[in-house]
Amino acid sequence: MKKIALSLLVAGASLMAADGAALYKKCAACHGANAEKAALGKSAVIQGMDAATIATSLKGYKAGTLNKNGMGALMKGQVASYSDADIEAVAAYVAGLK
């Protein structure tokens, strides 16, 4: 019985795990499908950045402490609903784009 309960718990956690690809869909309009664009002609291209750098930036935007190229308010709105797990998932997804 314990094995079944543990299996259900692991399966449930997997279903609740953040999906970086799904989360990135709202980013793609400005950053491009493969993160290849400078958003609104202002940002750095995020394709090729490592996950840690992306996550740090997203957390800074969410906290309202980062305002690169005047994009702070816009980006804060974009990531306001993201949990830390969401941020890590989208950062890992973007870091894997080529």
mmCIF file of the C-alpha atoms, coordinates in Angstrom:
data_MODEL
# 
_entry.id   MODEL 
# 
loop_
_atom_site.group_PDB 
_atom_site.id 
_atom_site.type_symbol 
_atom_site.label_atom_id 
_atom_site.label_alt_id 
_atom_site.label_comp_id 
_atom_site.label_asym_id 
_atom_site.label_entity_id 
_atom_site.label_seq_id 
_atom_site.pdbx_PDB_ins_code 
_atom_site.Cartn_x 
_atom_site.Cartn_y 
_atom_site.Cartn_z 
_atom_site.occupancy 
_atom_site.B_iso_or_equiv 
_atom_site.pdbx_formal_charge 
_atom_site.auth_seq_id 
_atom_site.auth_comp_id 
_atom_site.auth_asym_id 
_atom_site.auth_atom_id 
_atom_site.pdbx_PDB_model_num 
ATOM 1  C CA . MET A 1 1  ? 0.000  0.000  0.000   1.00 0.00 ? 1  MET A CA 1 
ATOM 2  C CA . LYS A 1 2  ? 2.862  2.377  0.796   1.00 0.00 ? 2  LYS A CA 1 
ATOM 3  C CA . LYS A 1 3  ? 4.340  1.787  -2.666  1.00 0.00 ? 3  LYS A CA 1 
ATOM 4  C CA . ILE A 1 4  ? 1.036  2.682  -4.326  1.00 0.00 ? 4  ILE A CA 1 
ATOM 5  C CA . ALA A 1 5  ? 0.680  5.855  -2.258  1.00 0.00 ? 5  ALA A CA 1 
ATOM 6  C CA . LEU A 1 6  ? 4.257  6.855  -3.037  1.00 0.00 ? 6  LEU A CA 1 
ATOM 7  C CA . SER A 1 7  ? 3.713  6.202  -6.753  1.00 0.00 ? 7  SER A CA 1 
ATOM 8  C CA . LEU A 1 8  ? 0.603  8.380  -6.746  1.00 0.00 ? 8  LEU A CA 1 
ATOM 9  C CA . LEU A 1 9  ? 2.459  11.140 -4.912  1.00 0.00 ? 9  LEU A CA 1 
ATOM 10 C CA . VAL A 1 10 ? 5.336  11.109 -7.425  1.00 0.00 ? 10 VAL A CA 1 
ATOM 11 C CA . ALA A 1 11 ? 2.926  11.042 -10.367 1.00 0.00 ? 11 ALA A CA 1 
ATOM 12 C CA . GLY A 1 12 ? 0.980  13.971 -8.930  1.00 0.00 ? 12 GLY A CA 1 
ATOM 13 C CA . ALA A 1 13 ? 4.136  15.984 -8.387  1.00 0.00 ? 13 ALA A CA 1 
ATOM 14 C CA . SER A 1 14 ? 5.195  15.326 -11.979 1.00 0.00 ? 14 SER A CA 1 
ATOM 15 C CA . LEU A 1 15 ? 1.871  16.578 -13.286 1.00 0.00 ? 15 LEU A CA 1 
ATOM 16 C CA . MET A 1 16 ? 2.226  19.746 -11.242 1.00 0.00 ? 16 MET A CA 1 
ATOM 17 C CA . ALA A 1 17 ? 5.792  20.417 -12.402 1.00 0.00 ? 17 ALA A CA 1 
ATOM 18 C CA . ALA A 1 18 ? 6.146  23.625 -14.358 1.00 0.00 ? 18 ALA A CA 1 
ATOM 19 C CA . ASP A 1 19 ? 6.234  23.253 -18.138 1.00 0.00 ? 19 ASP A CA 1 
ATOM 20 C CA . GLY A 1 20 ? 8.855  25.643 -19.476 1.00 0.00 ? 20 GLY A CA 1 
ATOM 21 C CA . ALA A 1 21 ? 7.705  25.307 -23.086 1.00 0.00 ? 21 ALA A CA 1 
ATOM 22 C CA . ALA A 1 22 ? 4.117  26.165 -22.186 1.00 0.00 ? 22 ALA A CA 1 
ATOM 23 C CA . LEU A 1 23 ? 5.204  29.077 -20.010 1.00 0.00 ? 23 LEU A CA 1 
ATOM 24 C CA . TYR A 1 24 ? 7.450  30.441 -22.764 1.00 0.00 ? 24 TYR A CA 1 
ATOM 25 C CA . LYS A 1 25 ? 4.554  30.770 -25.221 1.00 0.00 ? 25 LYS A CA 1 
ATOM 26 C CA . LYS A 1 26 ? 3.641  34.210 -23.881 1.00 0.00 ? 26 LYS A CA 1 
ATOM 27 C CA . CYS A 1 27 ? 7.303  35.279 -24.160 1.00 0.00 ? 27 CYS A CA 1 
ATOM 28 C CA . ALA A 1 28 ? 7.608  34.218 -27.793 1.00 0.00 ? 28 ALA A CA 1 
ATOM 29 C CA . ALA A 1 29 ? 5.597  37.164 -29.121 1.00 0.00 ? 29 ALA A CA 1 
ATOM 30 C CA . CYS A 1 30 ? 8.453  39.526 -28.217 1.00 0.00 ? 30 CYS A CA 1 
ATOM 31 C CA . HIS A 1 31 ? 11.489 37.244 -27.882 1.00 0.00 ? 31 HIS A CA 1 
ATOM 32 C CA . GLY A 1 32 ? 10.734 34.975 -30.875 1.00 0.00 ? 32 GLY A CA 1 
ATOM 33 C CA . ALA A 1 33 ? 9.837  31.298 -31.062 1.00 0.00 ? 33 ALA A CA 1 
ATOM 34 C CA . ASN A 1 34 ? 13.456 30.326 -30.405 1.00 0.00 ? 34 ASN A CA 1 
ATOM 35 C CA . ALA A 1 35 ? 14.360 33.331 -28.234 1.00 0.00 ? 35 ALA A CA 1 
ATOM 36 C CA . GLU A 1 36 ? 16.277 34.738 -31.193 1.00 0.00 ? 36 GLU A CA 1 
ATOM 37 C CA . LYS A 1 37 ? 14.886 38.295 -31.169 1.00 0.00 ? 37 LYS A CA 1 
ATOM 38 C CA . ALA A 1 38 ? 15.726 41.426 -29.238 1.00 0.00 ? 38 ALA A CA 1 
ATOM 39 C CA . ALA A 1 39 ? 12.344 42.032 -27.598 1.00 0.00 ? 39 ALA A CA 1 
ATOM 40 C CA . LEU A 1 40 ? 10.777 45.250 -28.880 1.00 0.00 ? 40 LEU A CA 1 
ATOM 41 C CA . GLY A 1 41 ? 14.174 46.043 -30.357 1.00 0.00 ? 41 GLY A CA 1 
ATOM 42 C CA . LYS A 1 42 ? 15.457 46.878 -26.867 1.00 0.00 ? 42 LYS A CA 1 
ATOM 43 C CA . SER A 1 43 ? 16.474 43.737 -25.004 1.00 0.00 ? 43 SER A CA 1 
ATOM 44 C CA . ALA A 1 44 ? 19.445 41.469 -25.442 1.00 0.00 ? 44 ALA A CA 1 
ATOM 45 C CA . VAL A 1 45 ? 18.780 38.276 -27.382 1.00 0.00 ? 45 VAL A CA 1 
ATOM 46 C CA . ILE A 1 46 ? 18.160 35.659 -24.707 1.00 0.00 ? 46 ILE A CA 1 
ATOM 47 C CA . GLN A 1 47 ? 18.911 32.644 -26.889 1.00 0.00 ? 47 GLN A CA 1 
ATOM 48 C CA . GLY A 1 48 ? 22.211 31.157 -25.760 1.00 0.00 ? 48 GLY A CA 1 
ATOM 49 C CA . MET A 1 49 ? 22.023 32.574 -22.229 1.00 0.00 ? 49 MET A CA 1 
ATOM 50 C CA . ASP A 1 50 ? 22.480 30.090 -19.406 1.00 0.00 ? 50 ASP A CA 1 
ATOM 51 C CA . ALA A 1 51 ? 19.524 29.153 -17.206 1.00 0.00 ? 51 ALA A CA 1 
ATOM 52 C CA . ALA A 1 52 ? 20.979 30.758 -14.077 1.00 0.00 ? 52 ALA A CA 1 
ATOM 53 C CA . THR A 1 53 ? 21.345 34.155 -15.780 1.00 0.00 ? 53 THR A CA 1 
ATOM 54 C CA . ILE A 1 54 ? 17.811 33.995 -17.161 1.00 0.00 ? 54 ILE A CA 1 
ATOM 55 C CA . ALA A 1 55 ? 16.329 32.923 -13.819 1.00 0.00 ? 55 ALA A CA 1 
ATOM 56 C CA . THR A 1 56 ? 18.169 35.695 -11.966 1.00 0.00 ? 56 THR A CA 1 
ATOM 57 C CA . SER A 1 57 ? 16.870 38.284 -14.429 1.00 0.00 ? 57 SER A CA 1 
ATOM 58 C CA . LEU A 1 58 ? 13.301 37.001 -14.269 1.00 0.00 ? 58 LEU A CA 1 
ATOM 59 C CA . LYS A 1 59 ? 13.374 37.022 -10.467 1.00 0.00 ? 59 LYS A CA 1 
ATOM 60 C CA . GLY A 1 60 ? 14.702 40.589 -10.543 1.00 0.00 ? 60 GLY A CA 1 
ATOM 61 C CA . TYR A 1 61 ? 11.939 41.675 -12.889 1.00 0.00 ? 61 TYR A CA 1 
ATOM 62 C CA . LYS A 1 62 ? 9.326  39.957 -10.719 1.00 0.00 ? 62 LYS A CA 1 
ATOM 63 C CA . ALA A 1 63 ? 10.657 41.671 -7.589  1.00 0.00 ? 63 ALA A CA 1 
ATOM 64 C CA . GLY A 1 64 ? 10.710 45.022 -9.379  1.00 0.00 ? 64 GLY A CA 1 
ATOM 65 C CA . THR A 1 65 ? 14.448 45.441 -8.760  1.00 0.00 ? 65 THR A CA 1 
ATOM 66 C CA . LEU A 1 66 ? 15.554 45.062 -12.382 1.00 0.00 ? 66 LEU A CA 1 
ATOM 67 C CA . ASN A 1 67 ? 14.901 47.549 -15.179 1.00 0.00 ? 67 ASN A CA 1 
ATOM 68 C CA . LYS A 1 68 ? 17.165 46.695 -18.114 1.00 0.00 ? 68 LYS A CA 1 
ATOM 69 C CA . ASN A 1 69 ? 16.625 49.046 -21.045 1.00 0.00 ? 69 ASN A CA 1 
ATOM 70 C CA . GLY A 1 70 ? 13.459 50.440 -19.466 1.00 0.00 ? 70 GLY A CA 1 
ATOM 71 C CA . MET A 1 71 ? 11.721 47.057 -19.677 1.00 0.00 ? 71 MET A CA 1 
ATOM 72 C CA . GLY A 1 72 ? 11.240 46.589 -15.918 1.00 0.00 ? 72 GLY A CA 1 
ATOM 73 C CA . ALA A 1 73 ? 7.538  47.408 -15.677 1.00 0.00 ? 73 ALA A CA 1 
ATOM 74 C CA . LEU A 1 74 ? 6.588  45.429 -18.772 1.00 0.00 ? 74 LEU A CA 1 
ATOM 75 C CA . MET A 1 75 ? 8.593  42.385 -17.694 1.00 0.00 ? 75 MET A CA 1 
ATOM 76 C CA . LYS A 1 76 ? 7.296  42.595 -14.112 1.00 0.00 ? 76 LYS A CA 1 
ATOM 77 C CA . GLY A 1 77 ? 3.792  42.238 -15.503 1.00 0.00 ? 77 GLY A CA 1 
ATOM 78 C CA . GLN A 1 78 ? 4.833  39.299 -17.662 1.00 0.00 ? 78 GLN A CA 1 
ATOM 79 C CA . VAL A 1 79 ? 6.359  37.293 -14.813 1.00 0.00 ? 79 VAL A CA 1 
ATOM 80 C CA . ALA A 1 80 ? 4.164  38.444 -11.912 1.00 0.00 ? 80 ALA A CA 1 
ATOM 81 C CA . SER A 1 81 ? 2.174  35.200 -11.874 1.00 0.00 ? 81 SER A CA 1 
ATOM 82 C CA . TYR A 1 82 ? 5.241  32.932 -12.199 1.00 0.00 ? 82 TYR A CA 1 
ATOM 83 C CA . SER A 1 83 ? 6.272  30.896 -9.178  1.00 0.00 ? 83 SER A CA 1 
ATOM 84 C CA . ASP A 1 84 ? 9.946  30.220 -8.520  1.00 0.00 ? 84 ASP A CA 1 
ATOM 85 C CA . ALA A 1 85 ? 9.427  26.776 -10.089 1.00 0.00 ? 85 ALA A CA 1 
ATOM 86 C CA . ASP A 1 86 ? 7.883  28.424 -13.169 1.00 0.00 ? 86 ASP A CA 1 
ATOM 87 C CA . ILE A 1 87 ? 10.857 30.767 -13.475 1.00 0.00 ? 87 ILE A CA 1 
ATOM 88 C CA . GLU A 1 88 ? 13.329 27.896 -13.196 1.00 0.00 ? 88 GLU A CA 1 
ATOM 89 C CA . ALA A 1 89 ? 11.364 25.880 -15.774 1.00 0.00 ? 89 ALA A CA 1 
ATOM 90 C CA . VAL A 1 90 ? 11.149 28.657 -18.351 1.00 0.00 ? 90 VAL A CA 1 
ATOM 91 C CA . ALA A 1 91 ? 14.809 29.562 -17.777 1.00 0.00 ? 91 ALA A CA 1 
ATOM 92 C CA . ALA A 1 92 ? 15.848 25.947 -18.384 1.00 0.00 ? 92 ALA A CA 1 
ATOM 93 C CA . TYR A 1 93 ? 13.663 25.798 -21.496 1.00 0.00 ? 93 TYR A CA 1 
ATOM 94 C CA . VAL A 1 94 ? 15.129 28.986 -22.983 1.00 0.00 ? 94 VAL A CA 1 
ATOM 95 C CA . ALA A 1 95 ? 18.675 27.892 -22.157 1.00 0.00 ? 95 ALA A CA 1 
ATOM 96 C CA . GLY A 1 96 ? 18.061 24.757 -24.217 1.00 0.00 ? 96 GLY A CA 1 
ATOM 97 C CA . LEU A 1 97 ? 16.829 26.606 -27.314 1.00 0.00 ? 97 LEU A CA 1 
ATOM 98 C CA . LYS A 1 98 ? 19.102 26.754 -30.330 1.00 0.00 ? 98 LYS A CA 1 
# 
